[in-house]
Amino acid sequence: MIRLLPPLLLSVLAVAGSALAQQGTAPALPGSGSTADHSKFESLQKEFTSGPEVTRACLSCHTEADDQVMHSIHFKWEFEHPETGQMLGKRNVINAFCGSVAGNEPRCTSCHAGYGWEDMNQSSAQAQATPDCLVCHDTSGQYTKTATGAGHPPLDPVPENSKTITGAKSWAVDLGKAARSVGMPGRDNCGNCHFYGGGGDNVKHGDLSSALYQPALATDVHMSPDGQNFTCATCHVSDQHNWAGSRYMMQATDPHGTGKPGEARGAATCESCHGNTPHPAGLKGMKLNDHTDTLACQSCHIPEFARGGVATKTVWDWSTAGKLDEQGRAISISDYLESDGDHRHTYLSTKGDFEWGEEVVPYYAWFNGVVEYTTGDLKIDPTRTVEINPIHGTPNAPDSRIWPFKRMEGRQPYDSVNNELVYTHVWGPTTDTALWTNFDWAKAIDAGMKAAGEEYSGEFDFVDTYMYWPITHMVAPAEDAVDCESCHAKDGRMAGITGVNMPGTAPYDTAGILGLAMLLASLGGVLIHAAIRLLRPSKNGASHD
């Protein structure tokens, strides 16, 4: 059991330690200047007619880049978990948002780091998909992908009603301009896919939204131009096109992170820059540093997620999808007004009912970085809420910390005979089986299961689900970190967490009474000492003033 100090004593330590506190700083980061100006490269002085043509030009110099990219999770969408043995990745898993990739490829693979992957029954390599260099390296600001184009960009002439992967009206991309602009990835490169995953801005993660393009300091101290002005790649360091930081196998602790300038960083962890004793010298800093073997840094320094004006989806009920108005037309209701002034859908015939939230307090749980998945071949208990991706962690284990999560609440279809989650065919405007076209769940599930190569009984129902997303972005300024009383209080943030004894949560238990006695004894000693100094005459007969 970990025994922490009661809130009153922590408050005293905070006051006593404030005079000793020193401002800590993260180590300097190496420069990222390029030695090549791609606008002068002869092989790029042309007008390109396709994305793959640009890739071929890139490979004339970067001869090994395609092989590196094609072995990365960004391209394979596949990850064999070393702990659970499961084959994960977007190609295989079922999620609580749009369900699954199988059967919906041109829509889902619009955010693939390649061109032309249209069948999940083949790997990206078997499908002869071509790596997309520009999606990560364009700096012209005008490169994008078509929302339903299997990774290809919109080119002139752009079809009417075409949308980009961010939901904006498509424009004709100038591939030559993009190719001659290439540089290191910026926030725009990463954000165009990762901010808009799951069906819209901040729908999925909760801590990744368009608010991070140019965030205020209060939204993210690392990415704000008024703070460190980091890009995503500052923390998510890369090696041969493999990027540190995967939600399938996270590094929940970093005992080797020292934060010393000049040392190599191979992990996307707070400790890799700040070390394991990040708080300044002083009584309060000492006690806070004593928490780092129990709490993830994010648990205190990301007090809420979905900050900066963009809401996140917190509830998605697929069971209500398919309702039409009296004229047989699809219904769209946008009753949620987020703080940036935009309205968000609360009902769509294509997707069902939604709920949204801003400034959301995380769900906390022990986490060691291992994430399991309830894939379509695993049995479920429909009488209980199904965890789509159970998170692993053991109280007090050296590899586990208490982490913050977005816990997404869902209601989604399952095979009511085989008791297994189902794959669904939702997108396909030219088919008679896509849910978003014909609003027929029976056809959509049957087609989705066939596309995934799974057996289906033909009977379905809906089950409640949870899906967990670790919160690690939107780090707040130090003065906005979670205060002691938020956890050390009855029904505080850590209520229900096992493996910790937190004084203050039950002030009249043994620990609370003992803590209060320690506090009173300390204050009594200070008062007695002060009284003696004031009342005792000095050697020359004068009293202390």
C-alpha positions in Angstrom: 0.0 0.0 0.0 1.2 3.5 -0.8 0.5 6.0 2.0 0.2 9.6 1.0 -0.1 12.7 3.2 -3.5 14.3 4.1 -4.4 17.5 2.2 -4.0 19.9 5.2 -0.4 18.8 5.7 0.2 19.0 1.9 -1.0 22.6 2.0 1.4 23.4 4.9 4.2 21.8 2.9 3.3 23.9 -0.2 3.5 27.1 1.8 6.7 26.1 3.5 8.3 24.9 0.3 7.3 27.9 -1.9 10.3 30.0 -0.8 12.7 27.2 -1.8 11.2 26.4 -5.1 13.3 26.8 -8.2 12.0 27.0 -11.8 12.8 23.8 -13.7 13.3 23.7 -17.5 13.3 20.9 -20.0 16.5 20.1 -21.8 17.2 21.8 -25.1 16.2 19.9 -28.2 18.5 19.4 -31.2 18.0 21.6 -34.2 16.0 20.3 -37.2 17.4 22.5 -40.0 17.7 20.8 -43.4 20.8 20.8 -45.6 18.7 20.4 -48.8 16.4 22.8 -50.6 14.0 20.5 -52.5 12.8 23.4 -54.7 16.1 23.2 -56.5 16.1 19.4 -57.2 16.0 18.7 -60.9 13.8 15.6 -60.5 11.1 17.7 -58.9 11.0 20.4 -61.6 7.9 19.1 -63.3 4.1 18.9 -63.0 3.0 15.6 -61.5 -0.2 13.8 -62.4 -0.5 11.4 -59.4 0.7 10.8 -55.9 2.6 7.6 -56.8 4.5 9.6 -59.4 5.8 12.0 -56.7 6.8 9.0 -54.6 8.9 7.6 -57.5 10.7 10.9 -57.8 11.4 11.0 -54.0 12.9 7.5 -54.2 15.4 8.5 -56.8 17.3 10.0 -53.9 15.7 8.5 -50.8 16.4 5.0 -52.0 15.5 3.1 -48.7 12.5 5.2 -47.6 9.8 3.1 -49.2 11.0 -0.1 -47.6 11.2 1.7 -44.2 7.7 3.1 -44.5 6.2 -0.1 -45.7 7.4 -1.9 -42.5 5.9 0.8 -40.3 2.5 0.6 -38.4 1.4 3.7 -40.3 1.5 1.7 -43.5 0.8 -1.9 -42.4 -2.0 -1.0 -40.1 -1.0 -4.2 -38.3 0.7 -4.8 -35.0 1.5 -8.2 -33.4 1.3 -7.6 -29.7 4.3 -9.1 -27.9 2.4 -9.5 -24.6 -1.0 -10.7 -25.7 -0.1 -12.3 -29.0 -3.0 -10.6 -30.7 -2.8 -9.3 -34.2 -4.0 -5.7 -33.8 -3.8 -2.5 -35.9 -6.6 -0.8 -37.9 -6.7 -3.6 -40.4 -7.9 -6.1 -37.7 -9.6 -4.4 -34.7 -13.2 -3.4 -34.0 -13.7 0.0 -32.4 -16.5 2.0 -30.8 -16.6 4.7 -33.5 -17.2 3.7 -37.1 -16.8 0.0 -36.3 -14.2 -1.5 -38.6 -12.2 -0.9 -41.8 -13.1 -4.1 -43.6 -15.8 -3.3 -46.2 -15.3 0.4 -45.8 -11.8 0.7 -47.3 -11.9 3.7 -49.6 -13.4 5.8 -46.8 -11.2 4.5 -44.0 -7.9 4.3 -46.1 -8.3 7.9 -47.0 -6.1 8.5 -44.0 -3.7 5.7 -44.9 0.0 6.7 -45.3 -0.2 5.4 -48.8 -2.2 5.3 -52.0 -4.6 2.8 -53.3 -5.4 0.3 -50.5 -8.9 -0.9 -51.2 -9.2 -4.4 -49.8 -8.4 -5.5 -46.2 -8.3 -9.1 -47.3 -4.9 -8.2 -48.7 -2.0 -6.5 -46.8 -1.0 -3.1 -47.9 2.0 -4.6 -49.6 -0.1 -7.3 -51.3 -2.5 -4.7 -52.5 0.6 -2.9 -54.0 -0.3 0.3 -52.1 2.3 3.0 -52.7 3.8 5.0 -49.8 2.7 8.6 -49.6 5.7 10.8 -48.9 3.7 14.1 -49.1 1.2 13.3 -46.3 4.0 13.6 -43.8 6.5 15.9 -45.5 4.5 18.5 -47.5 5.1 22.0 -46.1 3.2 23.9 -48.8 0.0 23.8 -46.7 -2.2 22.8 -49.7 -1.7 19.0 -49.8 -4.6 16.9 -48.6 -6.4 13.7 -49.3 -9.9 13.0 -50.6 -12.2 11.7 -47.9 -13.3 8.7 -49.9 -10.3 8.2 -52.3 -8.3 5.4 -50.7 -5.5 7.8 -49.8 -5.3 9.8 -53.1 -5.4 13.6 -53.2 -8.0 15.6 -55.0 -6.7 16.6 -58.4 -8.1 18.9 -61.1 -10.9 18.6 -62.0 -12.3 18.1 -58.5 -15.6 16.2 -58.5 -18.6 18.2 -57.2 -19.3 17.6 -53.5 -15.9 16.1 -52.9 -14.6 16.5 -49.3 -11.1 16.3 -47.8 -10.2 14.1 -44.8 -10.9 17.0 -42.5 -14.4 17.5 -43.9 -13.6 20.6 -45.8 -14.7 21.2 -49.4 -11.9 19.7 -51.7 -9.6 21.8 -53.8 -7.2 20.8 -56.6 -3.8 19.9 -55.0 -0.7 21.1 -56.8 1.5 18.0 -56.5 4.6 19.8 -58.0 4.3 22.6 -55.4 4.0 20.1 -52.6 6.9 18.0 -53.8 9.2 21.0 -54.0 8.2 22.1 -50.5 9.0 19.0 -48.5 10.5 19.2 -45.0 10.2 17.7 -41.6 6.6 16.9 -40.5 4.7 19.7 -38.8 1.5 19.7 -36.8 -0.6 20.1 -39.9 0.8 16.9 -41.4 0.0 14.8 -38.3 -3.2 16.6 -37.4 -5.0 16.2 -40.7 -5.4 12.5 -39.9 -5.0 12.2 -36.1 -7.1 15.2 -35.1 -10.0 14.1 -37.3 -10.1 10.3 -36.6 -13.4 8.6 -35.9 -15.5 10.8 -38.0 -14.6 14.4 -37.2 -12.6 16.9 -35.2 -11.7 15.5 -31.8 -14.3 12.8 -32.1 -12.0 10.0 -31.0 -9.1 10.7 -28.8 -10.4 13.7 -26.8 -6.9 15.2 -26.4 -6.2 15.6 -30.2 -8.1 18.3 -32.0 -7.7 21.2 -34.3 -7.2 23.3 -31.2 -3.6 22.0 -31.2 -2.7 23.6 -34.6 -2.1 26.9 -32.8 -3.0 26.3 -29.2 -3.2 28.9 -26.4 -0.7 28.3 -23.6 -3.6 27.2 -21.3 -4.5 24.5 -23.8 -1.1 22.9 -24.3 2.2 24.3 -22.9 4.3 22.2 -25.3 2.6 23.0 -28.6 1.6 26.6 -27.9 3.6 29.3 -29.8 3.7 31.0 -26.4 5.2 27.9 -24.8 7.7 25.4 -26.3 6.1 25.5 -29.8 6.8 21.8 -30.3 5.7 19.8 -33.3 4.3 16.3 -32.8 7.7 14.9 -33.9 9.5 16.7 -31.0 8.1 14.0 -28.6 7.2 11.3 -31.1 10.8 10.7 -32.1 11.4 8.5 -35.2 13.9 5.9 -36.3 13.7 4.7 -40.0 10.1 6.0 -40.3 9.0 4.2 -37.1 7.6 6.6 -34.6 7.7 6.3 -30.8 4.4 6.1 -29.1 1.7 3.6 -30.0 -1.6 3.1 -28.3 -1.4 -0.6 -28.9 1.7 -1.0 -26.8 2.5 2.2 -24.8 5.4 2.9 -22.6 3.5 3.6 -19.4 6.7 4.1 -17.3 10.2 5.2 -18.3 12.7 4.3 -15.5 15.6 5.2 -17.7 14.4 8.7 -18.6 16.8 11.2 -17.1 16.0 14.4 -18.8 19.7 15.2 -19.1 20.7 17.4 -22.1 22.4 15.5 -24.9 21.2 12.1 -23.9 19.5 10.1 -26.7 15.7 9.9 -26.6 14.0 6.9 -28.0 10.6 7.1 -26.2 7.6 9.4 -26.3 7.5 9.8 -22.5 7.4 12.8 -20.1 10.4 11.3 -18.3 12.6 11.2 -21.4 12.8 15.0 -21.1 11.8 15.8 -17.5 13.3 12.8 -15.7 11.8 11.0 -12.7 12.2 13.8 -10.2 10.8 16.7 -12.2 9.6 18.9 -9.4 11.8 21.8 -8.0 13.6 21.6 -4.7 11.6 22.2 -1.6 9.2 20.4 0.7 6.3 20.4 -1.7 8.6 19.4 -4.6 10.0 16.5 -2.6 6.5 15.2 -1.8 5.4 15.6 -5.4 8.5 13.7 -6.6 7.5 10.9 -4.2 4.3 10.5 -6.3 6.1 9.7 -9.6 6.3 5.9 -8.8 2.5 5.9 -8.5 1.1 8.5 -10.8 1.7 9.1 -14.5 2.7 12.7 -15.1 -0.4 13.1 -17.2 -2.7 12.3 -14.2 -1.8 15.6 -12.6 -0.7 17.8 -15.5 -3.8 17.2 -17.8 -6.6 18.1 -15.4 -9.2 17.9 -18.2 -9.2 17.0 -21.8 -11.2 18.4 -24.8 -9.8 21.9 -23.9 -9.3 24.8 -26.3 -12.9 25.1 -27.6 -13.4 21.8 -29.5 -15.6 19.2 -27.9 -15.1 15.4 -27.9 -17.7 12.7 -28.5 -18.4 10.9 -25.2 -21.4 8.7 -26.0 -22.3 7.0 -29.4 -25.4 5.0 -29.6 -25.5 3.1 -32.9 -28.8 1.4 -32.0 -30.9 4.4 -32.9 -29.4 4.9 -36.4 -31.8 4.5 -39.3 -34.6 6.8 -38.3 -36.1 8.8 -41.2 -38.5 11.7 -41.3 -42.1 11.5 -42.6 -40.9 12.0 -46.2 -38.4 9.1 -45.8 -35.4 11.5 -45.7 -32.4 11.2 -43.4 -32.5 13.2 -40.2 -29.7 15.5 -38.9 -29.9 17.3 -35.6 -27.1 19.6 -34.2 -28.1 20.5 -30.7 -24.6 20.8 -29.1 -23.0 24.2 -29.2 -19.3 24.0 -28.4 -17.4 26.9 -26.9 -15.7 27.9 -30.2 -19.2 28.6 -31.6 -19.6 25.5 -33.8 -22.6 23.2 -33.6 -22.0 19.4 -33.3 -24.4 16.7 -34.4 -26.5 15.0 -31.6 -28.4 12.7 -34.0 -27.7 11.5 -37.5 -29.8 8.8 -39.3 -26.5 7.4 -40.5 -24.9 7.1 -37.1 -27.4 7.4 -34.3 -27.3 9.5 -31.1 -24.3 11.3 -29.7 -23.3 13.2 -26.6 -20.3 15.6 -26.4 -18.2 17.1 -23.7 -15.6 19.8 -23.1 -13.2 20.2 -20.2 -13.9 16.5 -19.4 -12.4 15.1 -16.2 -10.5 11.8 -17.1 -11.3 8.3 -16.0 -8.3 6.9 -14.0 -6.9 3.4 -13.9 -3.7 1.4 -13.3 -1.9 1.0 -16.6 1.3 -0.8 -17.7 1.0 0.0 -21.4 -0.6 -3.3 -22.4 -3.9 -3.0 -24.3 -5.9 -6.0 -25.3 -8.8 -6.0 -27.8 -12.1 -7.6 -28.1 -11.9 -8.7 -31.7 -14.6 -10.3 -33.7 -13.5 -13.8 -32.8 -13.8 -13.4 -29.1 -16.9 -14.3 -27.1 -18.7 -11.5 -25.1 -21.2 -11.4 -22.3 -24.0 -9.2 -23.6 -25.5 -8.8 -20.1 -22.5 -6.7 -19.1 -20.8 -3.7 -20.7 -18.2 -5.0 -23.1 -14.7 -3.5 -22.9 -13.6 -3.0 -26.5 -9.9 -2.6 -25.4 -9.3 -3.8 -21.8 -6.3 -2.0 -20.3 -3.8 -3.9 -18.2 -2.1 -2.8 -15.0 -1.4 -4.0 -11.5 -1.5 -1.8 -8.4 2.0 -1.1 -7.0 3.8 -3.0 -9.8 7.0 -1.4 -11.0 5.7 -1.2 -14.5 2.3 0.3 -13.7 1.1 3.9 -13.0 -2.3 5.5 -12.5 -3.1 6.9 -15.9 -5.9 9.2 -17.2 -8.2 8.0 -19.9 -11.1 9.0 -22.0 -13.6 6.3 -21.5 -15.9 6.3 -24.5 -19.4 4.9 -23.9 -20.9 3.1 -26.9 -23.8 0.9 -28.0 -23.0 -1.2 -31.0 -24.2 -4.3 -32.8 -23.2 -7.9 -32.0 -24.1 -11.4 -33.2 -26.8 -12.3 -30.7 -26.4 -16.1 -31.4 -22.6 -16.4 -31.4 -22.2 -13.6 -28.8 -19.4 -11.8 -30.8 -19.0 -8.3 -31.9 -19.7 -7.8 -35.6 -18.0 -6.0 -38.5 -20.3 -3.5 -40.3 -20.5 -2.2 -43.9 -21.4 1.5 -43.4 -19.9 3.4 -46.3 -20.6 2.6 -50.0 -22.8 5.0 -51.9 -23.0 2.6 -54.9 -24.1 -0.5 -52.9 -27.4 -1.6 -51.5 -25.9 -2.9 -48.3 -24.2 0.2 -46.8 -25.9 1.5 -43.7 -25.3 5.1 -44.6 -27.1 4.7 -47.9 -30.0 2.3 -47.1 -30.3 2.4 -43.3 -30.7 -1.4 -43.1 -28.7 -2.9 -40.2 -29.3 -6.5 -41.3 -27.8 -5.9 -44.8 -24.9 -3.8 -43.4 -23.9 -6.4 -40.8 -24.1 -9.3 -43.3 -22.0 -7.5 -45.8 -19.5 -6.4 -43.2 -19.0 -9.9 -41.8 -18.5 -11.2 -45.4 -15.9 -8.5 -46.1 -14.1 -9.5 -42.9 -14.3 -13.2 -43.6 -16.2 -13.9 -40.4 -19.0 -16.3 -39.7 -22.4 -14.7 -38.9 -25.6 -16.3 -37.6 -27.9 -13.7 -39.2 -29.2 -12.5 -35.9 -28.1 -9.3 -34.2 -28.8 -7.0 -31.3 -27.0 -4.1 -29.6 -24.7 -4.1 -26.5 -23.2 -1.4 -24.3 -19.4 -0.9 -24.7 -16.5 1.0 -23.2 -13.4 2.0 -25.2 -10.3 3.5 -23.5 -8.1 6.2 -25.0 -5.0 7.2 -22.9 -4.8 11.0 -22.4 -1.3 12.4 -22.9 -1.8 15.6 -24.9 -3.1 19.0 -23.8 -0.6 19.4 -20.9 -1.7 22.4 -18.8 0.5 25.1 -17.3 2.0 24.1 -13.9 -0.3 26.4 -12.0 -3.4 24.6 -13.6 -2.2 21.1 -12.5 -4.6 19.0 -10.4 -4.4 20.3 -6.8 -3.9 18.0 -3.8 -7.5 18.3 -2.6 -8.9 17.1 -5.9 -7.7 13.6 -5.1 -7.2 13.7 -1.3 -10.9 14.3 -0.6 -14.0 12.2 -0.2 -15.3 11.2 -3.7 -12.2 12.8 -5.2 -10.7 12.0 -8.6 -9.1 8.8 -7.4 -12.2 7.4 -5.8 -12.4 3.6 -6.5 -8.7 3.2 -7.4 -7.3 0.2 -5.5 -3.8 -0.2 -4.2 -3.5 3.3 -2.7 -4.3 4.6 0.8 -5.1 8.3 0.4 -5.5 10.3 3.5 -8.3 12.9 3.2 -10.7 10.6 1.4 -11.9 9.4 4.8 -10.8 12.1 7.3 -11.9 10.2 10.4 -10.2 6.9 9.7 -7.0 5.9 11.3 -4.8 7.4 8.6 -6.8 10.6 8.6 -6.6 11.0 12.4 -2.9 10.2 12.5 -2.2 12.8 9.7 -4.2 15.4 11.5 -2.3 14.7 14.7 1.0 15.1 12.9 -0.2 18.4 11.5 -1.3 19.7 14.9 1.9 18.6 16.5 4.0 20.4 13.9 2.0 23.6 14.3 2.1 23.3 18.1 5.9 23.0 18.0 6.2 26.0 15.7 4.0 28.1 18.0 5.8 27.0 21.2 9.2 27.8 19.6 7.9 31.3 18.5 6.5 32.0 22.0 9.8 31.1 23.7 11.8 33.4 21.4 9.4 36.3 21.9 9.2 35.9 25.7 12.8 35.0 26.6 15.0 38.0 27.4 18.1 38.5 25.3 21.5 38.5 26.9 21.6 42.3 26.9 18.2 42.5 28.5 16.2 43.4 25.4 13.4 41.3 24.0 13.3 40.1 20.4 11.4 42.4 18.2 
